[in-house]
Amino acid sequence: MVNVKSFMKKAAEQGKAAPQPAPQAAPQAAASQLPARSSPAAVAPSKADRRAADISDAIVPCHTRQEFAQEIRYHWNRSRKEFLSIGRYLNRAKEILPHGDFEAMIESDMPFSVETAFRFRAVAEAVDTGRLSLDVLPGAESVAYQIVTMTPDELERAKAEGLVRPDVTRRQLIDFKRSLRPPKDVTPNDRRRQLLAEYARLGARMADIRGELLRDHGIDPEHGHGRANRSGVTIDVEAEDIGPDDVGAGAGDGAS
């Protein structure tokens, strides 16, 4: 395919253009910038490794839908593996480092927050324990975290509804979880919003009723002269609309 050929061509060009390092100079310089490793097998990446990583990060020329889709899927799957590896390293560090070192490392040495580290760890643990399959792992740790924090019953229902899949969104999972859980206690702010929404709804309904009275009956319940109902709204009525009971009631009211 075109992208593969471009990849190989670029790799060859960069390999030719790269200067030859002096013996042991580059590894020593790189090693001086890295923290001490507990394992002797963990060494700084070579220039060849870094060139390969740079090439893999380069934008490959694409011209067809299939080529674009292939490259996007590649980086999507790569991003899933990266945050999963981060979580695994964090869990391993938690087990090995002395008390206090792990927390200090997260707070001082990491480019992300304690909360983000917790999400990385939770997702990695869920995958490694078999609770979440790698083939349905979303491409972002914040989305995967919404799945791993489900209860067993919620997870089964989510699977039944097709929500445990790589392309699910965080909003879909949050809405699903909210639909299953009882609402929290209503706060004063929540109650105020409810009342304002109800007031607006009833106001719209009153406007509809007034429009129907004006249109079909020639009555304006807000601007008229006539009897006042118990709510204090003045309503125009025609003489023929008043029955004997109304006349009697009116006479009684006048006598009192």
GROMACS elastic network, one bead per residue, 0.5 to 0.9 nm:
[ bonds ]
;  ai    aj funct       b0    kb
    1     4     6  0.54523   500
    1     5     6  0.64560   500
    1     6     6  0.88153   500
    1    67     6  0.80774   500
    2     5     6  0.52601   500
    2     6     6  0.62172   500
    2     7     6  0.85957   500
    2    60     6  0.88644   500
    2    61     6  0.76549   500
    2    62     6  0.72798   500
    2    63     6  0.84015   500
    2    67     6  0.80091   500
    3     6     6  0.50767   500
    3     7     6  0.60562   500
    3     8     6  0.86940   500
    3    60     6  0.57221   500
    3    61     6  0.60402   500
    3    62     6  0.63500   500
    3    67     6  0.71415   500
    3    71     6  0.85525   500
    4     8     6  0.62691   500
    4     9     6  0.85930   500
    4    60     6  0.83476   500
    5     8     6  0.52248   500
    5     9     6  0.61304   500
    5    10     6  0.85757   500
    6     9     6  0.50722   500
    6    10     6  0.60493   500
    6    11     6  0.84672   500
    6    60     6  0.68489   500
    6    61     6  0.72191   500
    7    10     6  0.52802   500
    7    11     6  0.61263   500
    7    12     6  0.86593   500
    7    55     6  0.73846   500
    7    56     6  0.81554   500
    7    58     6  0.87742   500
    7    60     6  0.68187   500
    7    61     6  0.89653   500
    8    11     6  0.50676   500
    8    12     6  0.61846   500
    8    13     6  0.86730   500
    9    12     6  0.52184   500
    9    13     6  0.62629   500
    9    14     6  0.86941   500
   10    13     6  0.50948   500
   10    14     6  0.61227   500
   10    15     6  0.84480   500
   10    55     6  0.75241   500
   11    14     6  0.52705   500
   11    15     6  0.60510   500
   11    16     6  0.86943   500
   11    51     6  0.80966   500
   11    52     6  0.75734   500
   11    55     6  0.66827   500
   12    15     6  0.50623   500
   12    16     6  0.62996   500
   12    17     6  0.86805   500
   13    16     6  0.52665   500
   13    17     6  0.61831   500
   13    18     6  0.86254   500
   14    17     6  0.50560   500
   14    18     6  0.59653   500
   14    51     6  0.77013   500
   14    55     6  0.87437   500
   15    18     6  0.54241   500
   15    19     6  0.86670   500
   15    48     6  0.81476   500
   15    51     6  0.80199   500
   16    19     6  0.80297   500
   18    21     6  0.88668   500
   21    24     6  0.80451   500
   21    25     6  0.71212   500
   21    26     6  0.64507   500
   21    47     6  0.86774   500
   22    25     6  0.54587   500
   22    26     6  0.69530   500
   23    26     6  0.75522   500
   23    27     6  0.85933   500
   24    27     6  0.55054   500
   24    28     6  0.60617   500
   24    29     6  0.86189   500
   25    28     6  0.54023   500
   25    29     6  0.62535   500
   25    30     6  0.86911   500
   26    29     6  0.51551   500
   26    30     6  0.61202   500
   26    31     6  0.84556   500
   26    46     6  0.84424   500
   26    47     6  0.83509   500
   27    30     6  0.51120   500
   27    31     6  0.59111   500
   27    32     6  0.85472   500
   27    43     6  0.89294   500
   27    44     6  0.70460   500
   27    45     6  0.83793   500
   27    46     6  0.72783   500
   27    47     6  0.88943   500
   28    32     6  0.61347   500
   28    33     6  0.88849   500
   29    32     6  0.52701   500
   29    33     6  0.68545   500
   30    33     6  0.54816   500
   30    34     6  0.68161   500
   30    44     6  0.65838   500
   30    45     6  0.84782   500
   31    34     6  0.52661   500
   31    35     6  0.79501   500
   31    36     6  0.85535   500
   31    43     6  0.78563   500
   31    44     6  0.61967   500
   32    35     6  0.78526   500
   34    37     6  0.84286   500
   34    44     6  0.78249   500
   36    39     6  0.89119   500
   37    40     6  0.69563   500
   37    41     6  0.87823   500
   37    42     6  0.65678   500
   37    43     6  0.80633   500
   38    41     6  0.88785   500
   38    42     6  0.79774   500
   39    42     6  0.55934   500
   39    43     6  0.86435   500
   40    43     6  0.70823   500
   43    46     6  0.86868   500
   45    48     6  0.79915   500
   45    49     6  0.57952   500
   45    50     6  0.65621   500
   46    49     6  0.50997   500
   46    50     6  0.63093   500
   46    51     6  0.85988   500
   47    51     6  0.59986   500
   47    52     6  0.84814   500
   48    51     6  0.50261   500
   48    52     6  0.61512   500
   48    53     6  0.86191   500
   49    52     6  0.50714   500
   49    53     6  0.62372   500
   49    54     6  0.86472   500
   50    54     6  0.61000   500
   50    55     6  0.85251   500
   51    54     6  0.50114   500
   51    55     6  0.60950   500
   51    56     6  0.85639   500
   52    55     6  0.50932   500
   52    56     6  0.61746   500
   52    57     6  0.86640   500
   53    56     6  0.50932   500
   53    57     6  0.62687   500
   53    58     6  0.87553   500
   54    57     6  0.50968   500
   54    58     6  0.62963   500
   55    58     6  0.50954   500
   55    59     6  0.84551   500
   56    59     6  0.81467   500
   56    60     6  0.87442   500
   57    60     6  0.87839   500
   57    75     6  0.88070   500
   59    62     6  0.87132   500
   59    71     6  0.88568   500
   60    71     6  0.78847   500
   61    67     6  0.87009   500
   61    68     6  0.87876   500
   62    65     6  0.82131   500
   62    66     6  0.87442   500
   62    67     6  0.55328   500
   62    68     6  0.57901   500
   62    71     6  0.85031   500
   63    66     6  0.85013   500
   63    67     6  0.66575   500
   63    68     6  0.73335   500
   64    67     6  0.52649   500
   64    68     6  0.63817   500
   64    69     6  0.86241   500
   65    68     6  0.52767   500
   65    69     6  0.60727   500
   65    70     6  0.85432   500
   66    69     6  0.51476   500
   66    70     6  0.60808   500
   66    71     6  0.87620   500
   67    70     6  0.51267   500
   67    71     6  0.63695   500
   67    72     6  0.86761   500
   68    71     6  0.53304   500
   68    72     6  0.61691   500
   68    73     6  0.85893   500
   69    72     6  0.51768   500
   69    73     6  0.60544   500
   69    74     6  0.85197   500
   70    73     6  0.52811   500
   70    74     6  0.62131   500
   70    75     6  0.89128   500
   71    74     6  0.50453   500
   71    75     6  0.64292   500
   71    76     6  0.85755   500
   72    75     6  0.53354   500
   72    76     6  0.60289   500
   72    77     6  0.86236   500
   73    77     6  0.60955   500
   73    78     6  0.83963   500
   74    77     6  0.53792   500
   74    78     6  0.61454   500
   74    79     6  0.87364   500
   75    79     6  0.60453   500
   75    80     6  0.86472   500
   76    79     6  0.52430   500
   76    80     6  0.65537   500
   76    81     6  0.89287   500
   76   139     6  0.61002   500
   77    80     6  0.51775   500
   77    81     6  0.64303   500
   77    82     6  0.87416   500
   77   139     6  0.69264   500
   78    81     6  0.51427   500
   78    82     6  0.61747   500
   78    83     6  0.89325   500
   78   139     6  0.85837   500
   79    82     6  0.50348   500
   79    83     6  0.64407   500
   79    84     6  0.85163   500
   79   139     6  0.61712   500
   79   140     6  0.74806   500
   80    83     6  0.56731   500
   80    84     6  0.61765   500
   80    85     6  0.86337   500
   80   134     6  0.89572   500
   80   137     6  0.72857   500
   80   138     6  0.69757   500
   80   140     6  0.66157   500
   80   141     6  0.78902   500
   81    84     6  0.50761   500
   81    85     6  0.60370   500
   81    86     6  0.86242   500
   81   139     6  0.85775   500
   82    85     6  0.51354   500
   82    86     6  0.62746   500
   82    87     6  0.87387   500
   83    87     6  0.62480   500
   83    88     6  0.86705   500
   83   120     6  0.65278   500
   83   123     6  0.88588   500
   83   124     6  0.83620   500
   83   139     6  0.86466   500
   83   140     6  0.76561   500
   83   141     6  0.66435   500
   84    87     6  0.51459   500
   84    88     6  0.63198   500
   84    89     6  0.87660   500
   84   120     6  0.67895   500
   84   121     6  0.82381   500
   84   123     6  0.70865   500
   84   124     6  0.54153   500
   84   127     6  0.84674   500
   84   141     6  0.80801   500
   85    88     6  0.50175   500
   85    89     6  0.61907   500
   85    90     6  0.85511   500
   85   120     6  0.86897   500
   85   124     6  0.75604   500
   86    89     6  0.51801   500
   86    90     6  0.61824   500
   86    91     6  0.86856   500
   86   117     6  0.85243   500
   86   120     6  0.66361   500
   86   121     6  0.78872   500
   86   124     6  0.82264   500
   87    90     6  0.50437   500
   87    91     6  0.61925   500
   87    92     6  0.85685   500
   87   117     6  0.72732   500
   87   118     6  0.82943   500
   87   119     6  0.79253   500
   87   122     6  0.74572   500
   87   123     6  0.70341   500
   87   124     6  0.50976   500
   87   125     6  0.78002   500
   88    91     6  0.51275   500
   88    92     6  0.61233   500
   88    93     6  0.85108   500
   88   120     6  0.79385   500
   88   121     6  0.66011   500
   88   124     6  0.56411   500
   88   125     6  0.74997   500
   88   128     6  0.86725   500
   89    92     6  0.50404   500
   89    93     6  0.60009   500
   89    94     6  0.85309   500
   89   121     6  0.84913   500
   90    93     6  0.50017   500
   90    94     6  0.61447   500
   90    95     6  0.87548   500
   90   102     6  0.84473   500
   90   106     6  0.89943   500
   90   117     6  0.74682   500
   90   118     6  0.88466   500
   90   120     6  0.78142   500
   90   121     6  0.63049   500
   91    94     6  0.50799   500
   91    95     6  0.65230   500
   91    96     6  0.89174   500
   91   120     6  0.89187   500
   91   121     6  0.59177   500
   91   122     6  0.88832   500
   91   124     6  0.80551   500
   91   125     6  0.78751   500
   92    95     6  0.51957   500
   92    96     6  0.63087   500
   92    97     6  0.85101   500
   93    96     6  0.51549   500
   93    97     6  0.55724   500
   93   102     6  0.65871   500
   94    97     6  0.59606   500
   94    98     6  0.84097   500
   94    99     6  0.87533   500
   94   101     6  0.86567   500
   94   102     6  0.58071   500
   94   103     6  0.85697   500
   95    98     6  0.84111   500
   95   102     6  0.89085   500
   96   102     6  0.87859   500
   97   100     6  0.79899   500
   97   101     6  0.59193   500
   97   102     6  0.60087   500
   98   101     6  0.55881   500
   98   102     6  0.72948   500
   99   102     6  0.70267   500
   99   103     6  0.83563   500
  100   103     6  0.55263   500
  100   104     6  0.62069   500
  100   105     6  0.86361   500
  101   104     6  0.50196   500
  101   105     6  0.59718   500
  101   106     6  0.86648   500
  102   105     6  0.50760   500
  102   106     6  0.63692   500
  102   107     6  0.87488   500
  103   106     6  0.52085   500
  103   107     6  0.62502   500
  103   108     6  0.85761   500
  103   114     6  0.83985   500
  104   107     6  0.51850   500
  104   108     6  0.58951   500
  104   109     6  0.76443   500
  105   108     6  0.53329   500
  105   110     6  0.65943   500
  106   109     6  0.58463   500
  106   110     6  0.52139   500
  106   111     6  0.83745   500
  106   112     6  0.77645   500
  106   113     6  0.72365   500
  106   114     6  0.62793   500
  106   117     6  0.74755   500
  107   110     6  0.65748   500
  107   111     6  0.88577   500
  107   112     6  0.84146   500
  107   113     6  0.71358   500
  107   114     6  0.68428   500
  108   111     6  0.84461   500
  109   112     6  0.89523   500
  110   113     6  0.75228   500
  110   114     6  0.89712   500
  110   117     6  0.88723   500
  112   115     6  0.82090   500
  112   116     6  0.61918   500
  112   117     6  0.69380   500
  113   116     6  0.52099   500
  113   117     6  0.63107   500
  113   118     6  0.87008   500
  114   117     6  0.50542   500
  114   118     6  0.62331   500
  114   119     6  0.88106   500
  115   118     6  0.50941   500
  115   119     6  0.64638   500
  115   120     6  0.88387   500
  116   119     6  0.51022   500
  116   120     6  0.63083   500
  116   121     6  0.86987   500
  116   141     6  0.83841   500
  116   142     6  0.81924   500
  117   120     6  0.50711   500
  117   121     6  0.62231   500
  117   122     6  0.86306   500
  118   121     6  0.51440   500
  118   122     6  0.61186   500
  118   123     6  0.86715   500
  119   122     6  0.51093   500
  119   123     6  0.61787   500
  119   124     6  0.85540   500
  119   141     6  0.66038   500
  119   142     6  0.69953   500
  119   144     6  0.85529   500
  119   145     6  0.59647   500
  120   123     6  0.54322   500
  120   124     6  0.62211   500
  120   125     6  0.86418   500
  120   141     6  0.62987   500
  120   142     6  0.85361   500
  120   145     6  0.80236   500
  121   124     6  0.51915   500
  121   125     6  0.60798   500
  121   126     6  0.85866   500
  122   125     6  0.51982   500
  122   126     6  0.61894   500
  122   127     6  0.87620   500
  122   145     6  0.70609   500
  122   148     6  0.71811   500
  122   149     6  0.84058   500
  123   126     6  0.51124   500
  123   127     6  0.63176   500
  123   128     6  0.86382   500
  123   132     6  0.81784   500
  123   141     6  0.70537   500
  123   144     6  0.65032   500
  123   145     6  0.59607   500
  123   147     6  0.87259   500
  123   148     6  0.64216   500
  124   127     6  0.52394   500
  124   128     6  0.60736   500
  124   129     6  0.85224   500
  125   128     6  0.50932   500
  125   129     6  0.59637   500
  125   130     6  0.84439   500
  125   131     6  0.83926   500
  125   132     6  0.89733   500
  126   129     6  0.53475   500
  126   130     6  0.62008   500
  126   132     6  0.54448   500
  126   133     6  0.83526   500
  126   148     6  0.64513   500
  127   130     6  0.51695   500
  127   131     6  0.59182   500
  127   133     6  0.59167   500
  127   134     6  0.63677   500
  127   137     6  0.84728   500
  128   131     6  0.76872   500
  128   132     6  0.80873   500
  128   133     6  0.87411   500
  129   132     6  0.78014   500
  130   133     6  0.62158   500
  130   134     6  0.87144   500
  131   148     6  0.78217   500
  132   135     6  0.87307   500
  132   136     6  0.75507   500
  132   137     6  0.72220   500
  132   147     6  0.82702   500
  132   148     6  0.71929   500
  133   136     6  0.57283   500
  133   137     6  0.65206   500
  134   137     6  0.50881   500
  134   138     6  0.87678   500
  135   138     6  0.87131   500
  135   165     6  0.80542   500
  135   166     6  0.74589   500
  136   164     6  0.63348   500
  136   167     6  0.85032   500
  137   140     6  0.84953   500
  137   141     6  0.89609   500
  137   143     6  0.88914   500
  137   144     6  0.63573   500
  137   164     6  0.79033   500
  137   165     6  0.65748   500
  137   166     6  0.51725   500
  137   167     6  0.86733   500
  138   141     6  0.73649   500
  138   142     6  0.89242   500
  138   143     6  0.63169   500
  138   144     6  0.54898   500
  138   164     6  0.84282   500
  138   165     6  0.66074   500
  138   167     6  0.60850   500
  138   168     6  0.68723   500
  138   169     6  0.83920   500
  139   142     6  0.89426   500
  139   143     6  0.75935   500
  139   144     6  0.76258   500
  139   166     6  0.65232   500
  139   167     6  0.75902   500
  140   143     6  0.54562   500
  140   144     6  0.63391   500
  140   145     6  0.86061   500
  141   145     6  0.58635   500
  141   146     6  0.87066   500
  142   145     6  0.51681   500
  142   146     6  0.67356   500
  142   170     6  0.73220   500
  143   146     6  0.53925   500
  143   147     6  0.70837   500
  143   168     6  0.77851   500
  143   169     6  0.65540   500
  143   171     6  0.86687   500
  143   173     6  0.78966   500
  144   147     6  0.52650   500
  144   148     6  0.64738   500
  144   149     6  0.88532   500
  144   166     6  0.87757   500
  144   170     6  0.82582   500
  145   148     6  0.51366   500
  145   149     6  0.61604   500
  145   150     6  0.88531   500
  146   149     6  0.55487   500
  146   150     6  0.68947   500
  146   170     6  0.70449   500
  146   173     6  0.64633   500
  146   174     6  0.71623   500
  146   177     6  0.88268   500
  147   150     6  0.55680   500
  147   155     6  0.71345   500
  147   158     6  0.85941   500
  147   163     6  0.89705   500
  147   164     6  0.73193   500
  147   173     6  0.73354   500
  148   151     6  0.81968   500
  148   155     6  0.81857   500
  149   155     6  0.88604   500
  150   153     6  0.78713   500
  150   154     6  0.55722   500
  150   155     6  0.56254   500
  150   158     6  0.89834   500
  150   177     6  0.78482   500
  151   154     6  0.50794   500
  151   155     6  0.60594   500
  151   156     6  0.86515   500
  152   155     6  0.50897   500
  152   156     6  0.62910   500
  152   157     6  0.87509   500
  153   156     6  0.52139   500
  153   157     6  0.63280   500
  153   158     6  0.86042   500
  154   157     6  0.51326   500
  154   158     6  0.60262   500
  154   159     6  0.85722   500
  154   177     6  0.75263   500
  154   180     6  0.78204   500
  155   158     6  0.50059   500
  155   159     6  0.61649   500
  155   160     6  0.85965   500
  155   164     6  0.80877   500
  156   159     6  0.51220   500
  156   160     6  0.62232   500
  156   161     6  0.87228   500
  157   161     6  0.62049   500
  157   162     6  0.86251   500
  157   163     6  0.86900   500
  158   161     6  0.51152   500
  158   162     6  0.62300   500
  158   163     6  0.51411   500
  158   164     6  0.61671   500
  158   173     6  0.83710   500
  158   176     6  0.77843   500
  158   177     6  0.88461   500
  159   162     6  0.50597   500
  159   163     6  0.57403   500
  159   164     6  0.52778   500
  159   165     6  0.83655   500
  160   163     6  0.76738   500
  160   164     6  0.85996   500
  161   164     6  0.81724   500
  162   165     6  0.69420   500
  162   168     6  0.89197   500
  163   166     6  0.89444   500
  163   167     6  0.88708   500
  163   168     6  0.61778   500
  163   169     6  0.87837   500
  163   172     6  0.77893   500
  163   173     6  0.71552   500
  163   176     6  0.86883   500
  164   167     6  0.86535   500
  164   168     6  0.69348   500
  164   173     6  0.88315   500
  165   168     6  0.56679   500
  166   169     6  0.87603   500
  168   171     6  0.85914   500
  168   172     6  0.68527   500
  168   173     6  0.75252   500
  169   172     6  0.53058   500
  169   173     6  0.66031   500
  169   174     6  0.88443   500
  170   173     6  0.52648   500
  170   174     6  0.62112   500
  170   175     6  0.86442   500
  171   174     6  0.51080   500
  171   175     6  0.60583   500
  171   176     6  0.84519   500
  172   175     6  0.52812   500
  172   176     6  0.61303   500
  172   177     6  0.87339   500
  173   176     6  0.50214   500
  173   177     6  0.62073   500
  173   178     6  0.86068   500
  174   177     6  0.52095   500
  174   178     6  0.61733   500
  174   179     6  0.86276   500
  175   178     6  0.51312   500
  175   179     6  0.61801   500
  175   180     6  0.88973   500
  176   179     6  0.51927   500
  176   180     6  0.66897   500
  177   180     6  0.53332   500
  177   181     6  0.64541   500
  178   181     6  0.53209   500
  178   182     6  0.76691   500
  178   183     6  0.79015   500
  179   182     6  0.78558   500
  179   183     6  0.89380   500
  181   184     6  0.87757   500
  183   186     6  0.80996   500
  184   187     6  0.87673   500
  186   189     6  0.80406   500
  186   190     6  0.57843   500
  186   191     6  0.63464   500
  187   190     6  0.50734   500
  187   191     6  0.61946   500
  187   192     6  0.86055   500
  188   191     6  0.50170   500
  188   192     6  0.60956   500
  188   193     6  0.86298   500
  189   192     6  0.50681   500
  189   193     6  0.62817   500
  189   194     6  0.86374   500
  190   193     6  0.51604   500
  190   194     6  0.62230   500
  190   195     6  0.87133   500
  191   195     6  0.61541   500
  191   196     6  0.85782   500
  192   195     6  0.51240   500
  192   196     6  0.61375   500
  192   197     6  0.85249   500
  193   196     6  0.51375   500
  193   197     6  0.60874   500
  193   198     6  0.85385   500
  194   197     6  0.51423   500
  194   198     6  0.61316   500
  194   199     6  0.85311   500
  195   198     6  0.50096   500
  195   199     6  0.59657   500
  195   200     6  0.85252   500
  196   200     6  0.61515   500
  196   201     6  0.85685   500
  197   200     6  0.51527   500
  197   201     6  0.62128   500
  197   202     6  0.86860   500
  198   202     6  0.60977   500
  198   203     6  0.83936   500
  199   202     6  0.51939   500
  199   203     6  0.59513   500
  199   204     6  0.85577   500
  200   203     6  0.50025   500
  200   204     6  0.61957   500
  200   205     6  0.86411   500
  201   204     6  0.52280   500
  201   205     6  0.63228   500
  201   206     6  0.87506   500
  202   206     6  0.60875   500
  202   207     6  0.85301   500
  203   206     6  0.50808   500
  203   207     6  0.61967   500
  203   208     6  0.86747   500
  204   207     6  0.50859   500
  204   208     6  0.63405   500
  204   209     6  0.88051   500
  205   208     6  0.50584   500
  205   209     6  0.63150   500
  205   210     6  0.86754   500
  206   209     6  0.50381   500
  206   210     6  0.60994   500
  206   211     6  0.85151   500
  207   210     6  0.51076   500
  207   211     6  0.61215   500
  207   212     6  0.86515   500
  208   211     6  0.51124   500
  208   212     6  0.62878   500
  208   213     6  0.87413   500
  209   212     6  0.51244   500
  209   213     6  0.62333   500
  209   214     6  0.86619   500
  210   213     6  0.50665   500
  210   214     6  0.61622   500
  210   215     6  0.84870   500
  210   219     6  0.80473   500
  210   220     6  0.65716   500
  210   221     6  0.66414   500
  210   222     6  0.82224   500
  211   214     6  0.51568   500
  211   215     6  0.59654   500
  211   216     6  0.83928   500
  211   220     6  0.83106   500
  212   215     6  0.50602   500
  212   216     6  0.57338   500
  212   217     6  0.74979   500
  212   218     6  0.88881   500
  212   219     6  0.88693   500
  213   216     6  0.55165   500
  213   217     6  0.50193   500
  213   218     6  0.61672   500
  213   219     6  0.52565   500
  213   220     6  0.65554   500
  213   221     6  0.78286   500
  214   217     6  0.56663   500
  214   220     6  0.56081   500
  214   221     6  0.84983   500
  215   218     6  0.60293   500
  215   219     6  0.80268   500
  216   219     6  0.82037   500
  217   220     6  0.87434   500
  218   236     6  0.86965   500
  219   222     6  0.89688   500
  219   223     6  0.88010   500
  219   224     6  0.77713   500
  219   235     6  0.70070   500
  219   236     6  0.58772   500
  219   237     6  0.74166   500
  220   223     6  0.55827   500
  220   224     6  0.60334   500
  220   234     6  0.85372   500
  220   235     6  0.66302   500
  220   236     6  0.68576   500
  221   224     6  0.65469   500
  221   233     6  0.63565   500
  221   234     6  0.58409   500
  221   236     6  0.70141   500
  222   233     6  0.63947   500
  222   234     6  0.63103   500
  222   235     6  0.71573   500
  223   233     6  0.88558   500
  223   234     6  0.71415   500
  223   235     6  0.77495   500
  223   236     6  0.84469   500
  224   234     6  0.61185   500
  224   235     6  0.58783   500
  224   236     6  0.53733   500
  225   228     6  0.86004   500
  225   234     6  0.64230   500
  225   235     6  0.65550   500
  225   236     6  0.54478   500
  225   237     6  0.84101   500
  226   234     6  0.61086   500
  226   235     6  0.55618   500
  226   237     6  0.63884   500
  226   238     6  0.89628   500
  227   233     6  0.84931   500
  227   234     6  0.58101   500
  227   235     6  0.58852   500
  227   236     6  0.69195   500
  227   237     6  0.76611   500
  228   231     6  0.76831   500
  228   232     6  0.54702   500
  228   233     6  0.54529   500
  228   235     6  0.61477   500
  228   236     6  0.88396   500
  229   232     6  0.54157   500
  229   233     6  0.57047   500
  229   234     6  0.64860   500
  229   235     6  0.73938   500
  230   233     6  0.75021   500
  231   234     6  0.88307   500
  237   240     6  0.82760   500
  237   241     6  0.63254   500
  237   242     6  0.77208   500
  238   241     6  0.53376   500
  238   242     6  0.72675   500
  239   242     6  0.56097   500
  239   243     6  0.86468   500
  240   243     6  0.73305   500
  242   245     6  0.80204   500
  242   246     6  0.58722   500
  242   247     6  0.70824   500
  243   246     6  0.53234   500
  243   247     6  0.65563   500
  243   248     6  0.88932   500
  244   247     6  0.50742   500
  244   248     6  0.61900   500
  244   249     6  0.85005   500
  245   248     6  0.51532   500
  245   249     6  0.60853   500
  245   250     6  0.85389   500
  246   249     6  0.50072   500
  246   250     6  0.60653   500
  246   251     6  0.86694   500
  247   251     6  0.62164   500
  247   252     6  0.85767   500
  248   251     6  0.51248   500
  248   252     6  0.61259   500
  248   253     6  0.85597   500
  249   252     6  0.51099   500
  249   253     6  0.62017   500
  249   254     6  0.87083   500
  250   253     6  0.51185   500
  250   254     6  0.63064   500
  250   255     6  0.87678   500
  251   254     6  0.50712   500
  251   255     6  0.61984   500
  251   256     6  0.86909   500
  252   255     6  0.51397   500
  252   256     6  0.63257   500
  253   256     6  0.52989   500
